[in-house]
Amino acid sequence: MVKVRIWGSLQSATDDRAEVEIDAGTLRELLDGLAREYPALRPQLERGVSVAIDGKVYNDSWFTPISPDSEVVLLARLRGG
């Protein structure tokens, strides 16, 4: 299981939980698990999110490995301006 910190407004889709646990070994498995466990999060996941794994932000790197002791943070997609 991977502990995922849910950042900011995304918490409203996880019943205001700031941290959840998902069984995942890759970024794709993590996002699929989040959509399955928290259906209210699915629209945001489909629009796009950023995931920080051990301090590095990933957007579409589906096969990025995640270990159970990784620090994982789910954020609304970061966009430059």
PyMOL commands that set and color helices and strands:
alter all, ss='L'
color gray80, all
select helices_A, chain A and resi 8-14+27-37+39-47
alter helices_A, ss='H'
color red, helices_A
select strands_A, chain A and resi 2-6+19-22+49-53+56-58+72-76
alter strands_A, ss='S'
color yellow, strands_A
deselect
rebuild
show_as cartoon
